[in-house]
């Protein structure tokens, strides 16, 4: 089964020809070079491909994106606020190694216990929140200078020391 990773959201429409603005979290300027399609989640775990006509850099965090069969402002508006996903292989090529989004798929380790893989990285002003599932419940684990101990890129692990009681919320 193909793994998909989110890289951002369609944030705005640009012009009247159906061009969109993709606000991404790749950690570097990108024109999605070499990428022929993006994916949008149609329903839970069902991704539909949208083929790219053109993609060009707007700034460090945004890309102008023209998709096939999106030829009017009205058609583009229907895609606004949708998350954009790419395959794991493409994600690894596009994301900067130093960007927080590159932690997707890494395991969170607290006191030698594997809490599970990071499903989403949410950037906050003073910390990152890593979304994962613990006991079929959504859990948000904060990463900041007090909780983050080390990141092992070879083993794809994020080692943390969480405050007492934080995990009880999700396990209890």
Secondary structure, 3 states (H helix, E strand, C coil): CCCEEEEEEEEEEECCCCEEEEEECCCCCCCCCCCCEEEEEEECCEEEEEEEEEEEEEECCEEEEEECCCCCHHHHHCCCCCEEEEEHHHHHHHCCCCCHHHHCCCEEEECCEEEEECCEEEECCCCEEEEEEECCEEEEEEECCCCEEEEECCCCEEEECCCCCCCHHHHC
